[in-house]
């Protein structure tokens, strides 16, 4: 899930397109969360820092572009990372929960649903903990514009 920035070369063959990825672990979740991005409701996402660490991938960087895919792995949107911070799970705040745009957008529902998700998807050898580090990535929708 790590994302790299676009590298533009003199020739088209020297240009690396933005990485393409989808939210969640199921096609229906990918579609649901993509729809929230397209509606302007979802402007942030969180991932365990361990995912990047274990894969040997860098965390997202401000200014990076990403192509969002739907549940059928088709490109649907282009986003740009606007901020990145690492915080423990139990220090995620109301503002971040609301920016994630999911469920009722409260911190309580965010914690309940994300704990379930992280428990299902943590890298092998990792266990959920209240103080596990999360990468909080905020982004803006560049395409399509509403």
C-alpha positions, 0 to 999 in steps of 0.5 A: 500500500505504500505510495511513491511520488510521480517522477517526470522525465524528459521522455514519456518512458522516464515518467513513473505514474502514481501508484494505484491502490484501493481502500479496505480489504474487500471490494465492497469496502473499496467502493464504499470508501471511494464513494465517500472520497468522491462525495468529499466526505472522506479526506483522510485514511489511517494505516498501521505504521508496521505495514510500511515498516514490515514491507520496507516501504516509506510512509506517504509524503506530502505532495505525493499523488495516488490513483484510487481504484474501485472494488473492481480495480478500475481507476476512479480518482486522483488524490494528493497527500496534504499531510502525514503524521504518526500517532498511537491508535488511542491518540487519534482524535475526533477531527481525524475520525470525522475526516475518515468519513466513515460510519457516523464520523464519531471517534467512538465508531472510528475506534470500534470499526478500525480496531476490528479492521486492524485485527483482521489485517495486521501483518503476521507477527503483529498484534493490535494494541491501543498504542500501536503507531498509525500513519494518518494521511490526509489528502485532497481530491484532484480528479474528478472534481465535483 
